[in-house]
Amino acid sequence: MVDDLTYPEHGATAGTLPEGYHHLERRARIGRGRDVFERAAAALMSWRVQRAAGLKVSADGDARPGLRVVSQLAPGITAPGRVVYVIDEPGRRGFAYGTLRGHPESGEESFLVTLDEDGEVLFTVRAFSRPATLLARAAGPLGRVAQQLIAERYIRGMRRLAAGEE
């Protein structure tokens, strides 16, 4: 199932990001306590974070390994992906998905919610990617700016969801 991914470094967002790609890592404090962590984790695994960021997401259920997901980035621009791994631990929950043919980029993006020993809840977005289509290559640096902006929208959406506002 992972052999249809458009890059060979499957699961690399869980460790050292591979060379030859643009790297993104954003981490933000989203609240405190077990309740915030549980709300954030539930929102993350059910694709509500992506929807809160303004994406239209089509997936057959919550994030789980092998699940195919399609996000609509803009009218006429879709981004198919597949969940590569899921983390489900008492103080860490999240997943990563990798790109499939038809995605404008090639690479992987992970989303992780953690509850640290002091009760702080953190949300981390990590990615490695490079253009996979002519349109993405033509966008050049604007594509990187767009990726940074969507990461910020994920964080804003997650803060609202973790606070129980949506």
Secondary structure as GFF3:
##gff-version 3
##sequence-region A 1 166
A	DSSP	three_ten_helix	2	4	.	.	.	ID=ss1
A	DSSP	three_ten_helix	12	14	.	.	.	ID=ss2
A	DSSP	beta_strand	22	32	.	.	.	ID=ss3
A	DSSP	alpha_helix	34	45	.	.	.	ID=ss4
A	DSSP	alpha_helix	48	52	.	.	.	ID=ss5
A	DSSP	beta_strand	56	59	.	.	.	ID=ss6
A	DSSP	beta_strand	68	74	.	.	.	ID=ss7
A	DSSP	beta_strand	77	89	.	.	.	ID=ss8
A	DSSP	beta_strand	92	99	.	.	.	ID=ss9
A	DSSP	beta_strand	105	115	.	.	.	ID=ss10
A	DSSP	beta_strand	120	131	.	.	.	ID=ss11
A	DSSP	alpha_helix	134	139	.	.	.	ID=ss12
A	DSSP	alpha_helix	141	162	.	.	.	ID=ss13
###
